[in-house]
Amino acid sequence: MVYHANYLRYFERGRSEFLRDAGVAHQALLDRPDPAAFTLTNVNVDYRRAARIDDLLSIRSRYLGCRGAKVIFQQTAFRGEEVIAEADITAVMIHADGRPRRPIPDVVEKLAGFVYQP
């Protein structure tokens, strides 16, 4: 069976791919004159089913918006149509020295078109 901490890696990859697809590349944030990055401040995972090593999993990442420095995501791991795990993720944008900062305006603008509204 897949070790429970590995789901955090799967969700991380899903968020990174989501951000890249939205036009927000991690390396581009680091290459700015005032470098920035994301770090997690809260992760709440609900494990529904056990995944096995050779299972093909898909990750759905939903961006819920920004609140101050917080960037909120909901993520779901699927095996086919079956929900394996769900996570509520809170990230913050940080300066290179680790201090929180409000998300960069062009990042907020790029993500605005992807806000999930049920």
N, CA, C and O atoms as a GROMACS GRO file, in nm:
protein
  472
    1MET      N    1   0.084  -0.119   0.000
    1MET     CA    2   0.000   0.000   0.000
    1MET      C    3   0.088   0.125   0.000
    1MET      O    4   0.203   0.123   0.045
    2VAL      N    5   0.032   0.232  -0.051
    2VAL     CA    6   0.104   0.359  -0.056
    2VAL      C    7   0.110   0.418   0.085
    2VAL      O    8   0.008   0.428   0.154
    3TYR      N    9   0.228   0.457   0.126
    3TYR     CA   10   0.250   0.518   0.256
    3TYR      C   11   0.176   0.652   0.262
    3TYR      O   12   0.177   0.728   0.164
    4HIS      N   13   0.112   0.682   0.374
    4HIS     CA   14   0.024   0.800   0.383
    4HIS      C   15   0.095   0.931   0.350
    4HIS      O   16   0.032   1.019   0.291
    5ALA      N   17   0.221   0.946   0.384
    5ALA     CA   18   0.291   1.072   0.356
    5ALA      C   19   0.314   1.094   0.207
    5ALA      O   20   0.333   1.208   0.164
    6ASN      N   21   0.312   0.987   0.128
    6ASN     CA   22   0.332   1.003  -0.016
    6ASN      C   23   0.219   1.082  -0.082
    6ASN      O   24   0.240   1.143  -0.187
    7TYR      N   25   0.101   1.080  -0.022
    7TYR     CA   26  -0.009   1.158  -0.079
    7TYR      C   27   0.026   1.307  -0.080
    7TYR      O   28  -0.016   1.380  -0.170
    8LEU      N   29   0.102   1.352   0.019
    8LEU     CA   30   0.145   1.493   0.021
    8LEU      C   31   0.232   1.523  -0.101
    8LEU      O   32   0.223   1.631  -0.158
    9ARG      N   33   0.316   1.427  -0.141
    9ARG     CA   34   0.396   1.444  -0.263
    9ARG      C   35   0.307   1.450  -0.387
    9ARG      O   36   0.328   1.531  -0.476
   10TYR      N   37   0.208   1.363  -0.391
   10TYR     CA   38   0.117   1.363  -0.506
   10TYR      C   39   0.043   1.496  -0.516
   10TYR      O   40   0.030   1.553  -0.624
   11PHE      N   41  -0.004   1.544  -0.402
   11PHE     CA   42  -0.076   1.672  -0.401
   11PHE      C   43   0.018   1.787  -0.438
   11PHE      O   44  -0.023   1.880  -0.507
   12GLU      N   45   0.142   1.781  -0.392
   12GLU     CA   46   0.241   1.884  -0.428
   12GLU      C   47   0.261   1.888  -0.579
   12GLU      O   48   0.262   1.996  -0.640
   13ARG      N   49   0.278   1.772  -0.638
   13ARG     CA   50   0.295   1.767  -0.784
   13ARG      C   51   0.172   1.819  -0.855
   13ARG      O   52   0.183   1.890  -0.955
   14GLY      N   53   0.054   1.786  -0.804
   14GLY     CA   54  -0.070   1.835  -0.864
   14GLY      C   55  -0.080   1.987  -0.858
   14GLY      O   56  -0.121   2.051  -0.955
   15ARG      N   57  -0.042   2.046  -0.744
   15ARG     CA   58  -0.045   2.193  -0.733
   15ARG      C   59   0.058   2.257  -0.825
   15ARG      O   60   0.029   2.358  -0.890
   16SER      N   61   0.177   2.199  -0.831
   16SER     CA   62   0.281   2.254  -0.918
   16SER      C   63   0.236   2.252  -1.064
   16SER      O   64   0.256   2.349  -1.136
   17GLU      N   65   0.177   2.142  -1.107
   17GLU     CA   66   0.128   2.133  -1.245
   17GLU      C   67   0.013   2.230  -1.268
   17GLU      O   68   0.006   2.294  -1.373
   18PHE      N   69  -0.076   2.242  -1.171
   18PHE     CA   70  -0.186   2.339  -1.182
   18PHE      C   71  -0.131   2.480  -1.200
   18PHE      O   72  -0.172   2.553  -1.290
   19LEU      N   73  -0.037   2.518  -1.112
   19LEU     CA   74   0.020   2.653  -1.119
   19LEU      C   75   0.092   2.676  -1.252
   19LEU      O   76   0.079   2.782  -1.312
   20ARG      N   77   0.166   2.576  -1.299
   20ARG     CA   78   0.234   2.588  -1.428
   20ARG      C   79   0.133   2.609  -1.540
   20ARG      O   80   0.151   2.695  -1.626
   21ASP      N   81   0.026   2.530  -1.540
   21ASP     CA   82  -0.079   2.543  -1.642
   21ASP      C   83  -0.145   2.680  -1.637
   21ASP      O   84  -0.190   2.732  -1.739
   22ALA      N   85  -0.151   2.740  -1.517
   22ALA     CA   86  -0.211   2.873  -1.500
   22ALA      C   87  -0.112   2.985  -1.534
   22ALA      O   88  -0.148   3.102  -1.532
   23GLY      N   89   0.013   2.948  -1.566
   23GLY     CA   90   0.113   3.047  -1.601
   23GLY      C   91   0.197   3.096  -1.485
   23GLY      O   92   0.264   3.199  -1.495
   24VAL      N   93   0.194   3.022  -1.374
   24VAL     CA   94   0.270   3.060  -1.255
   24VAL      C   95   0.375   2.951  -1.230
   24VAL      O   96   0.348   2.852  -1.163
   25ALA      N   97   0.495   2.971  -1.285
   25ALA     CA   98   0.602   2.873  -1.270
   25ALA      C   99   0.686   2.907  -1.146
   25ALA      O  100   0.720   3.022  -1.122
   26HIS      N  101   0.718   2.805  -1.070
   26HIS     CA  102   0.797   2.825  -0.947
   26HIS      C  103   0.931   2.894  -0.978
   26HIS      O  104   0.970   2.986  -0.908
   27GLN      N  105   1.000   2.848  -1.082
   27GLN     CA  106   1.131   2.905  -1.113
   27GLN      C  107   1.119   3.052  -1.151
   27GLN      O  108   1.206   3.132  -1.117
   28ALA      N  109   1.013   3.090  -1.221
   28ALA     CA  110   0.992   3.230  -1.257
   28ALA      C  111   0.973   3.316  -1.132
   28ALA      O  112   1.019   3.430  -1.127
   29LEU      N  113   0.907   3.262  -1.031
   29LEU     CA  114   0.891   3.335  -0.905
   29LEU      C  115   1.026   3.355  -0.837
   29LEU      O  116   1.053   3.461  -0.780
   30LEU      N  117   1.111   3.254  -0.842
   30LEU     CA  118   1.243   3.263  -0.779
   30LEU      C  119   1.338   3.356  -0.856
   30LEU      O  120   1.429   3.415  -0.798
   31ASP      N  121   1.315   3.369  -0.987
   31ASP     CA  122   1.402   3.451  -1.072
   31ASP      C  123   1.365   3.599  -1.073
   31ASP      O  124   1.434   3.679  -1.136
   32ARG      N  125   1.259   3.636  -1.004
   32ARG     CA  126   1.218   3.777  -1.001
   32ARG      C  127   1.321   3.860  -0.923
   32ARG      O  128   1.397   3.806  -0.843
   33PRO      N  129   1.323   3.992  -0.948
   33PRO     CA  130   1.412   4.079  -0.868
   33PRO      C  131   1.385   4.068  -0.717
   33PRO      O  132   1.477   4.078  -0.636
   34ASP      N  133   1.259   4.049  -0.681
   34ASP     CA  134   1.220   4.027  -0.542
   34ASP      C  135   1.166   3.884  -0.533
   34ASP      O  136   1.045   3.863  -0.540
   35PRO      N  137   1.256   3.784  -0.520
   35PRO     CA  138   1.215   3.644  -0.529
   35PRO      C  139   1.101   3.608  -0.434
   35PRO      O  140   1.090   3.661  -0.323
   36ALA      N  141   1.017   3.517  -0.481
   36ALA     CA  142   0.903   3.470  -0.402
   36ALA      C  143   0.889   3.319  -0.421
   36ALA      O  144   0.941   3.261  -0.516
   37ALA      N  145   0.817   3.259  -0.328
   37ALA     CA  146   0.789   3.116  -0.335
   37ALA      C  147   0.661   3.090  -0.256
   37ALA      O  148   0.609   3.179  -0.189
   38PHE      N  149   0.612   2.968  -0.264
   38PHE     CA  150   0.498   2.925  -0.185
   38PHE      C  151   0.546   2.829  -0.077
   38PHE      O  152   0.640   2.752  -0.099
   39THR      N  153   0.484   2.834   0.039
   39THR     CA  154   0.506   2.734   0.144
   39THR      C  155   0.371   2.700   0.206
   39THR      O  156   0.280   2.783   0.207
   40LEU      N  157   0.358   2.580   0.256
   40LEU     CA  158   0.231   2.537   0.315
   40LEU      C  159   0.224   2.577   0.462
   40LEU      O  160   0.322   2.571   0.535
   41THR      N  161   0.104   2.618   0.502
   41THR     CA  162   0.082   2.650   0.642
   41THR      C  163  -0.021   2.557   0.706
   41THR      O  164  -0.028   2.547   0.828
   42ASN      N  165  -0.100   2.490   0.624
   42ASN     CA  166  -0.201   2.400   0.677
   42ASN      C  167  -0.234   2.295   0.573
   42ASN      O  168  -0.254   2.327   0.456
   43VAL      N  169  -0.239   2.169   0.616
   43VAL     CA  170  -0.279   2.058   0.530
   43VAL      C  171  -0.373   1.970   0.610
   43VAL      O  172  -0.339   1.925   0.720
   44ASN      N  173  -0.490   1.946   0.556
   44ASN     CA  174  -0.587   1.857   0.619
   44ASN      C  175  -0.624   1.750   0.517
   44ASN      O  176  -0.687   1.780   0.415
   45VAL      N  177  -0.584   1.626   0.543
   45VAL     CA  178  -0.608   1.517   0.448
   45VAL      C  179  -0.709   1.419   0.505
   45VAL      O  180  -0.699   1.378   0.621
   46ASP      N  181  -0.806   1.384   0.422
   46ASP     CA  182  -0.904   1.280   0.456
   46ASP      C  183  -0.872   1.160   0.368
   46ASP      O  184  -0.896   1.163   0.247
   47TYR      N  185  -0.819   1.054   0.428
   47TYR     CA  186  -0.785   0.933   0.355
   47TYR      C  187  -0.910   0.846   0.346
   47TYR      O  188  -0.964   0.804   0.447
   48ARG      N  189  -0.955   0.820   0.223
   48ARG     CA  190  -1.079   0.745   0.203
   48ARG      C  191  -1.055   0.597   0.175
   48ARG      O  192  -1.123   0.510   0.230
   49ARG      N  193  -0.957   0.568   0.089
   49ARG     CA  194  -0.927   0.432   0.048
   49ARG      C  195  -0.775   0.417   0.040
   49ARG      O  196  -0.703   0.517   0.030
   50ALA      N  197  -0.728   0.296   0.045
   50ALA     CA  198  -0.584   0.271   0.030
   50ALA      C  199  -0.550   0.258  -0.118
   50ALA      O  200  -0.616   0.186  -0.192
   51ALA      N  201  -0.445   0.330  -0.159
   51ALA     CA  202  -0.391   0.311  -0.293
   51ALA      C  203  -0.279   0.208  -0.284
   51ALA      O  204  -0.213   0.194  -0.181
   52ARG      N  205  -0.259   0.137  -0.393
   52ARG     CA  206  -0.152   0.038  -0.399
   52ARG      C  207  -0.042   0.091  -0.491
   52ARG      O  208  -0.065   0.180  -0.573
   53ILE      N  209   0.075   0.036  -0.476
   53ILE     CA  210   0.194   0.087  -0.544
   53ILE      C  211   0.174   0.103  -0.695
   53ILE      O  212   0.215   0.205  -0.750
   54ASP      N  213   0.112   0.009  -0.764
   54ASP     CA  214   0.097   0.017  -0.909
   54ASP      C  215  -0.031   0.085  -0.956
   54ASP      O  216  -0.059   0.087  -1.076
   55ASP      N  217  -0.110   0.140  -0.864
   55ASP     CA  218  -0.233   0.210  -0.904
   55ASP      C  219  -0.200   0.336  -0.984
   55ASP      O  220  -0.104   0.407  -0.954
   56LEU      N  221  -0.280   0.361  -1.084
   56LEU     CA  222  -0.270   0.485  -1.159
   56LEU      C  223  -0.363   0.586  -1.092
   56LEU      O  224  -0.485   0.570  -1.094
   57LEU      N  225  -0.304   0.690  -1.032
   57LEU     CA  226  -0.382   0.791  -0.960
   57LEU      C  227  -0.384   0.921  -1.040
   57LEU      O  228  -0.288   0.954  -1.110
   58SER      N  229  -0.492   0.992  -1.029
   58SER     CA  230  -0.507   1.126  -1.086
   58SER      C  231  -0.530   1.223  -0.972
   58SER      O  232  -0.595   1.189  -0.873
   59ILE      N  233  -0.478   1.343  -0.986
   59ILE     CA  234  -0.496   1.446  -0.885
   59ILE      C  235  -0.573   1.562  -0.947
   59ILE      O  236  -0.534   1.616  -1.050
   60ARG      N  237  -0.684   1.599  -0.882
   60ARG     CA  238  -0.760   1.718  -0.923
   60ARG      C  239  -0.727   1.828  -0.824
   60ARG      O  240  -0.740   1.811  -0.703
   61SER      N  241  -0.684   1.942  -0.876
   61SER     CA  242  -0.650   2.056  -0.792
   61SER      C  243  -0.748   2.168  -0.822
   61SER      O  244  -0.767   2.207  -0.937
   62ARG      N  245  -0.809   2.219  -0.718
   62ARG     CA  246  -0.902   2.332  -0.731
   62ARG      C  247  -0.847   2.450  -0.653
   62ARG      O  248  -0.811   2.437  -0.536
   63TYR      N  249  -0.841   2.563  -0.718
   63TYR     CA  250  -0.796   2.686  -0.654
   63TYR      C  251  -0.919   2.760  -0.604
   63TYR      O  252  -1.010   2.789  -0.681
   64LEU      N  253  -0.923   2.790  -0.473
   64LEU     CA  254  -1.040   2.854  -0.413
   64LEU      C  255  -1.024   3.004  -0.396
   64LEU      O  256  -1.122   3.074  -0.369
   65GLY      N  257  -0.901   3.055  -0.412
   65GLY     CA  258  -0.880   3.199  -0.403
   65GLY      C  259  -0.773   3.236  -0.303
   65GLY      O  260  -0.712   3.151  -0.239
   66CYS      N  261  -0.752   3.367  -0.291
   66CYS     CA  262  -0.654   3.423  -0.198
   66CYS      C  263  -0.726   3.500  -0.089
   66CYS      O  264  -0.828   3.566  -0.114
   67ARG      N  265  -0.674   3.492   0.031
   67ARG     CA  266  -0.723   3.571   0.145
   67ARG      C  267  -0.600   3.625   0.217
   67ARG      O  268  -0.536   3.553   0.293
   68GLY      N  269  -0.568   3.752   0.193
   68GLY     CA  270  -0.445   3.808   0.248
   68GLY      C  271  -0.327   3.738   0.183
   68GLY      O  272  -0.318   3.733   0.060
   69ALA      N  273  -0.237   3.684   0.264
   69ALA     CA  274  -0.122   3.612   0.212
   69ALA      C  275  -0.155   3.466   0.178
   69ALA      O  276  -0.075   3.397   0.115
   70LYS      N  277  -0.272   3.419   0.220
   70LYS     CA  278  -0.310   3.278   0.202
   70LYS      C  279  -0.359   3.250   0.061
   70LYS      O  280  -0.429   3.330   0.000
   71VAL      N  281  -0.320   3.133   0.011
   71VAL     CA  282  -0.366   3.082  -0.118
   71VAL      C  283  -0.428   2.945  -0.086
   71VAL      O  284  -0.361   2.856  -0.035
   72ILE      N  285  -0.557   2.930  -0.118
   72ILE     CA  286  -0.634   2.813  -0.072
   72ILE      C  287  -0.661   2.717  -0.188
   72ILE      O  288  -0.701   2.758  -0.297
   73PHE      N  289  -0.637   2.588  -0.163
   73PHE     CA  290  -0.661   2.482  -0.262
   73PHE      C  291  -0.742   2.369  -0.200
   73PHE      O  292  -0.736   2.346  -0.079
   74GLN      N  293  -0.817   2.299  -0.284
   74GLN     CA  294  -0.877   2.170  -0.250
   74GLN      C  295  -0.821   2.072  -0.351
   74GLN      O  296  -0.816   2.102  -0.471
   75GLN      N  297  -0.778   1.957  -0.304
   75GLN     CA  298  -0.722   1.858  -0.395
   75GLN      C  299  -0.782   1.721  -0.365
   75GLN      O  300  -0.813   1.687  -0.251
   76THR      N  301  -0.798   1.643  -0.472
   76THR     CA  302  -0.854   1.509  -0.461
   76THR      C  303  -0.768   1.412  -0.539
   76THR      O  304  -0.729   1.440  -0.653
   77ALA      N  305  -0.738   1.297  -0.479
   77ALA     CA  306  -0.667   1.188  -0.546
   77ALA      C  307  -0.771   1.085  -0.588
   77ALA      O  308  -0.852   1.041  -0.506
   78PHE      N  309  -0.768   1.046  -0.715
   78PHE     CA  310  -0.862   0.948  -0.770
   78PHE      C  311  -0.787   0.827  -0.821
   78PHE      O  312  -0.676   0.838  -0.872
   79ARG      N  313  -0.850   0.711  -0.808
   79ARG     CA  314  -0.812   0.590  -0.881
   79ARG      C  315  -0.932   0.564  -0.971
   79ARG      O  316  -1.034   0.514  -0.925
   80GLY      N  317  -0.920   0.598  -1.098
   80GLY     CA  318  -1.035   0.594  -1.187
   80GLY      C  319  -1.136   0.698  -1.139
   80GLY      O  320  -1.103   0.816  -1.130
   81GLU      N  321  -1.256   0.655  -1.108
   81GLU     CA  322  -1.359   0.745  -1.056
   81GLU      C  323  -1.367   0.742  -0.903
   81GLU      O  324  -1.440   0.820  -0.842
   82GLU      N  325  -1.290   0.652  -0.842
   82GLU     CA  326  -1.295   0.634  -0.697
   82GLU      C  327  -1.208   0.738  -0.626
   82GLU      O  328  -1.091   0.755  -0.660
   83VAL      N  329  -1.265   0.805  -0.526
   83VAL     CA  330  -1.190   0.901  -0.446
   83VAL      C  331  -1.104   0.824  -0.346
   83VAL      O  332  -1.155   0.745  -0.267
   84ILE      N  333  -0.973   0.849  -0.352
   84ILE     CA  334  -0.879   0.784  -0.262
   84ILE      C  335  -0.850   0.873  -0.141
   84ILE      O  336  -0.848   0.826  -0.027
   85ALA      N  337  -0.828   1.002  -0.168
   85ALA     CA  338  -0.797   1.096  -0.060
   85ALA      C  339  -0.836   1.237  -0.103
   85ALA      O  340  -0.834   1.270  -0.222
   86GLU      N  341  -0.873   1.319  -0.005
   86GLU     CA  342  -0.906   1.460  -0.030
   86GLU      C  343  -0.825   1.546   0.065
   86GLU      O  344  -0.799   1.506   0.179
   87ALA      N  345  -0.784   1.664   0.018
   87ALA     CA  346  -0.704   1.752   0.103
   87ALA      C  347  -0.748   1.896   0.088
   87ALA      O  348  -0.780   1.943  -0.021
   88ASP      N  349  -0.749   1.965   0.201
   88ASP     CA  350  -0.764   2.111   0.204
   88ASP      C  351  -0.624   2.164   0.233
   88ASP      O  352  -0.562   2.127   0.333
   89ILE      N  353  -0.576   2.251   0.146
   89ILE     CA  354  -0.439   2.300   0.153
   89ILE      C  355  -0.440   2.452   0.164
   89ILE      O  356  -0.509   2.520   0.087
   90THR      N  357  -0.366   2.505   0.258
   90THR     CA  358  -0.343   2.649   0.268
   90THR      C  359  -0.194   2.673   0.248
   90THR      O  360  -0.111   2.619   0.320
   91ALA      N  361  -0.164   2.755   0.150
   91ALA     CA  362  -0.026   2.796   0.124
   91ALA      C  363  -0.018   2.946   0.144
   91ALA      O  364  -0.119   3.016   0.143
   92VAL      N  365   0.103   2.995   0.162
   92VAL     CA  366   0.126   3.139   0.164
   92VAL      C  367   0.242   3.168   0.071
   92VAL      O  368   0.330   3.084   0.051
   93MET      N  369   0.239   3.287   0.014
   93MET     CA  370   0.353   3.332  -0.064
   93MET      C  371   0.451   3.394   0.034
   93MET      O  372   0.412   3.464   0.127
   94ILE      N  373   0.580   3.366   0.013
   94ILE     CA  374   0.682   3.416   0.102
   94ILE      C  375   0.792   3.488   0.023
   94ILE      O  376   0.812   3.463  -0.096
   95HIS      N  377   0.861   3.578   0.092
   95HIS     CA  378   0.983   3.639   0.039
   95HIS      C  379   1.094   3.534   0.044
   95HIS      O  380   1.076   3.428   0.105
   96ALA      N  381   1.208   3.563  -0.019
   96ALA     CA  382   1.320   3.470  -0.020
   96ALA      C  383   1.370   3.438   0.121
   96ALA      O  384   1.424   3.330   0.145
   97ASP      N  385   1.352   3.531   0.214
   97ASP     CA  386   1.398   3.507   0.352
   97ASP      C  387   1.294   3.434   0.437
   97ASP      O  388   1.316   3.412   0.556
   98GLY      N  389   1.180   3.397   0.378
   98GLY     CA  390   1.079   3.319   0.449
   98GLY      C  391   0.966   3.400   0.509
   98GLY      O  392   0.870   3.342   0.562
   99ARG      N  393   0.974   3.533   0.504
   99ARG     CA  394   0.866   3.615   0.558
   99ARG      C  395   0.744   3.609   0.466
   99ARG      O  396   0.760   3.613   0.344
  100PRO      N  397   0.623   3.600   0.522
  100PRO     CA  398   0.503   3.600   0.439
  100PRO      C  399   0.487   3.732   0.364
  100PRO      O  400   0.530   3.838   0.411
  101ARG      N  401   0.424   3.723   0.250
  101ARG     CA  402   0.393   3.841   0.171
  101ARG      C  403   0.261   3.818   0.100
  101ARG      O  404   0.220   3.703   0.079
  102ARG      N  405   0.195   3.925   0.065
  102ARG     CA  406   0.075   3.910  -0.016
  102ARG      C  407   0.116   3.853  -0.151
  102ARG      O  408   0.225   3.883  -0.200
  103PRO      N  409   0.031   3.771  -0.211
  103PRO     CA  410   0.066   3.718  -0.343
  103PRO      C  411   0.092   3.832  -0.443
  103PRO      O  412   0.024   3.934  -0.441
  104ILE      N  413   0.189   3.812  -0.527
  104ILE     CA  414   0.227   3.909  -0.629
  104ILE      C  415   0.106   3.935  -0.720
  104ILE      O  416   0.040   3.841  -0.762
  105PRO      N  417   0.077   4.063  -0.750
  105PRO     CA  418  -0.043   4.095  -0.828
  105PRO      C  419  -0.056   4.019  -0.960
  105PRO      O  420  -0.166   3.977  -0.996
  106ASP      N  421   0.054   3.999  -1.034
  106ASP     CA  422   0.039   3.927  -1.161
  106ASP      C  423   0.008   3.779  -1.138
  106ASP      O  424  -0.053   3.715  -1.224
  107VAL      N  425   0.049   3.723  -1.023
  107VAL     CA  426   0.013   3.586  -0.989
  107VAL      C  427  -0.136   3.579  -0.959
  107VAL      O  428  -0.206   3.490  -1.007
  108VAL      N  429  -0.185   3.673  -0.881
  108VAL     CA  430  -0.329   3.678  -0.849
  108VAL      C  431  -0.410   3.692  -0.977
  108VAL      O  432  -0.514   3.628  -0.993
  109GLU      N  433  -0.363   3.776  -1.069
  109GLU     CA  434  -0.433   3.797  -1.196
  109GLU      C  435  -0.436   3.668  -1.278
  109GLU      O  436  -0.540   3.633  -1.335
  110LYS      N  437  -0.324   3.598  -1.285
  110LYS     CA  438  -0.319   3.472  -1.361
  110LYS      C  439  -0.411   3.366  -1.301
  110LYS      O  440  -0.473   3.289  -1.374
  111LEU      N  441  -0.419   3.363  -1.168
  111LEU     CA  442  -0.502   3.262  -1.102
  111LEU      C  443  -0.651   3.297  -1.101
  111LEU      O  444  -0.735   3.210  -1.082
  112ALA      N  445  -0.683   3.425  -1.120
  112ALA     CA  446  -0.822   3.471  -1.108
  112ALA      C  447  -0.918   3.393  -1.198
  112ALA      O  448  -1.031   3.366  -1.158
  113GLY      N  449  -0.874   3.356  -1.315
  113GLY     CA  450  -0.960   3.282  -1.407
  113GLY      C  451  -0.981   3.137  -1.369
  113GLY      O  452  -1.060   3.067  -1.433
  114PHE      N  453  -0.912   3.091  -1.266
  114PHE     CA  454  -0.920   2.950  -1.226
  114PHE      C  455  -0.991   2.930  -1.092
  114PHE      O  456  -0.994   2.818  -1.041
  115VAL      N  457  -1.048   3.034  -1.036
  115VAL     CA  458  -1.116   3.019  -0.906
  115VAL      C  459  -1.230   2.921  -0.921
  115VAL      O  460  -1.318   2.938  -1.006
  116TYR      N  461  -1.230   2.819  -0.837
  116TYR     CA  462  -1.337   2.719  -0.838
  116TYR      C  463  -1.453   2.770  -0.756
  116TYR      O  464  -1.438   2.810  -0.641
  117GLN      N  465  -1.571   2.768  -0.820
  117GLN     CA  466  -1.694   2.806  -0.748
  117GLN      C  467  -1.797   2.698  -0.772
  117GLN      O  468  -1.848   2.682  -0.883
  118PRO      N  469  -1.827   2.621  -0.666
  118PRO     CA  470  -1.920   2.507  -0.682
  118PRO      C  471  -2.058   2.550  -0.726
  118PRO      O  472  -2.146   2.466  -0.743
   0.00000   0.00000   0.00000
